[in-house]
Amino acid sequence: MVELEFRVRPVTRYIVTRYAKANGPGHDAMSLECRGEYENADVAFEVGYALCKAEHDKLGWPPGDMRIQYPQHLTGSKAGTTSNNPYRDFAGKDYPTQNS
């Protein structure tokens, strides 16, 4: 005798995305890219933060520039995530900037 059972179970994943919007004369351009899927919110946050910081440094925009938004940690469990300093890590340590 064979028994079969099917169940539906919730699965939580965390997806890192990059949204870009460019305004120009007579047009707006927007894009949304998936940069990875992770099983853990902490890992997803670390990846998203690192990607954002790398692009921020590449663009040369000053710290606190509102044109770039760093990811927010979903659990709020990490110290420093409410800081206005985009160059602050989980432990509240400031990352070195190009100006420091």
KOLGUTI-204105 format. One record per residue (C-alpha): residue in one letter; x negated, y negated, z; residue number from 1. Coordinates in nm, 2 decimals. Last residue first. Example, Ala and Ser with C-alpha at 12.3 -4.5 7.8 and 13.67 -1.06 7.14 Angstrom:
2
<"S"; <-1.37; 0.11; 0.71>; 2>
<"A"; <-1.23; 0.45; 0.78>; 1>
***
This chain:
100
<"S"; <-3.84; -6.04; 0.55>; 100>
<"N"; <-3.72; -6.20; 0.23>; 99>
<"Q"; <-3.70; -5.88; 0.03>; 98>
<"T"; <-3.50; -5.73; 0.31>; 97>
<"P"; <-3.61; -5.48; 0.58>; 96>
<"Y"; <-3.32; -5.27; 0.71>; 95>
<"D"; <-3.18; -5.39; 1.04>; 94>
<"K"; <-3.14; -5.13; 1.31>; 93>
<"G"; <-2.78; -5.10; 1.44>; 92>
<"A"; <-2.80; -4.72; 1.48>; 91>
<"F"; <-2.59; -4.67; 1.16>; 90>
<"D"; <-2.80; -4.90; 0.95>; 89>
<"R"; <-2.79; -5.27; 0.90>; 88>
<"Y"; <-2.88; -5.44; 0.58>; 87>
<"P"; <-2.52; -5.55; 0.50>; 86>
<"N"; <-2.52; -5.77; 0.80>; 85>
<"N"; <-2.17; -5.86; 0.89>; 84>
<"S"; <-2.17; -5.59; 1.15>; 83>
<"T"; <-1.87; -5.36; 1.19>; 82>
<"T"; <-2.06; -5.06; 1.08>; 81>
<"G"; <-2.33; -5.13; 1.34>; 80>
<"A"; <-2.28; -4.83; 1.56>; 79>
<"K"; <-2.12; -4.53; 1.38>; 78>
<"S"; <-1.79; -4.39; 1.50>; 77>
<"G"; <-1.57; -4.60; 1.28>; 76>
<"T"; <-1.43; -4.28; 1.14>; 75>
<"L"; <-1.40; -4.41; 0.78>; 74>
<"H"; <-1.73; -4.58; 0.76>; 73>
<"Q"; <-1.69; -4.89; 0.55>; 72>
<"P"; <-1.87; -4.91; 0.22>; 71>
<"Y"; <-2.07; -5.22; 0.13>; 70>
<"Q"; <-1.90; -5.49; -0.08>; 69>
<"I"; <-2.10; -5.68; -0.34>; 68>
<"R"; <-2.00; -6.02; -0.48>; 67>
<"M"; <-1.96; -6.14; -0.12>; 66>
<"D"; <-2.33; -6.21; -0.08>; 65>
<"G"; <-2.41; -6.13; 0.28>; 64>
<"P"; <-2.78; -6.05; 0.21>; 63>
<"P"; <-2.90; -6.24; -0.10>; 62>
<"W"; <-2.84; -6.10; -0.45>; 61>
<"G"; <-3.15; -5.95; -0.62>; 60>
<"L"; <-2.95; -5.73; -0.85>; 59>
<"K"; <-3.18; -5.43; -0.79>; 58>
<"D"; <-3.17; -5.48; -0.41>; 57>
<"H"; <-2.78; -5.48; -0.42>; 56>
<"E"; <-2.79; -5.17; -0.65>; 55>
<"A"; <-3.01; -4.99; -0.41>; 54>
<"K"; <-2.81; -5.10; -0.11>; 53>
<"C"; <-2.48; -4.98; -0.27>; 52>
<"L"; <-2.62; -4.64; -0.36>; 51>
<"A"; <-2.77; -4.60; 0.00>; 50>
<"Y"; <-2.44; -4.71; 0.16>; 49>
<"G"; <-2.23; -4.47; -0.06>; 48>
<"V"; <-2.47; -4.18; 0.02>; 47>
<"E"; <-2.47; -4.25; 0.39>; 46>
<"F"; <-2.10; -4.29; 0.40>; 45>
<"A"; <-2.04; -3.96; 0.21>; 44>
<"V"; <-2.27; -3.78; 0.45>; 43>
<"D"; <-2.09; -3.92; 0.75>; 42>
<"A"; <-1.75; -3.84; 0.61>; 41>
<"N"; <-1.84; -3.48; 0.55>; 40>
<"E"; <-1.72; -3.25; 0.27>; 39>
<"Y"; <-1.87; -3.47; 0.00>; 38>
<"E"; <-1.77; -3.56; -0.35>; 37>
<"G"; <-1.99; -3.78; -0.57>; 36>
<"R"; <-2.04; -4.10; -0.76>; 35>
<"C"; <-1.69; -4.13; -0.91>; 34>
<"E"; <-1.68; -4.43; -1.14>; 33>
<"L"; <-1.42; -4.71; -1.16>; 32>
<"S"; <-1.44; -4.98; -1.42>; 31>
<"M"; <-1.30; -5.33; -1.47>; 30>
<"A"; <-1.33; -5.59; -1.75>; 29>
<"D"; <-1.16; -5.93; -1.75>; 28>
<"H"; <-1.12; -6.13; -2.06>; 27>
<"G"; <-1.08; -6.48; -2.21>; 26>
<"P"; <-1.40; -6.62; -2.08>; 25>
<"G"; <-1.55; -6.36; -1.85>; 24>
<"N"; <-1.47; -6.19; -1.53>; 23>
<"A"; <-1.64; -5.87; -1.45>; 22>
<"K"; <-1.50; -5.61; -1.21>; 21>
<"A"; <-1.69; -5.30; -1.08>; 20>
<"Y"; <-1.57; -5.02; -0.86>; 19>
<"R"; <-1.81; -4.75; -0.75>; 18>
<"T"; <-1.67; -4.44; -0.59>; 17>
<"V"; <-1.78; -4.21; -0.31>; 16>
<"I"; <-1.53; -3.93; -0.26>; 15>
<"Y"; <-1.47; -3.77; 0.08>; 14>
<"R"; <-1.30; -3.43; 0.09>; 13>
<"T"; <-1.03; -3.30; 0.32>; 12>
<"V"; <-0.86; -2.97; 0.24>; 11>
<"P"; <-0.51; -2.88; 0.36>; 10>
<"R"; <-0.41; -2.52; 0.34>; 9>
<"V"; <-0.15; -2.36; 0.11>; 8>
<"R"; <-0.11; -1.99; 0.18>; 7>
<"F"; <-0.07; -1.68; -0.04>; 6>
<"E"; <-0.04; -1.34; 0.11>; 5>
<"L"; <-0.08; -1.00; -0.05>; 4>
<"E"; <-0.03; -0.66; 0.09>; 3>
<"V"; <-0.13; -0.34; -0.09>; 2>
<"M"; <0.00; 0.00; 0.00>; 1>
***
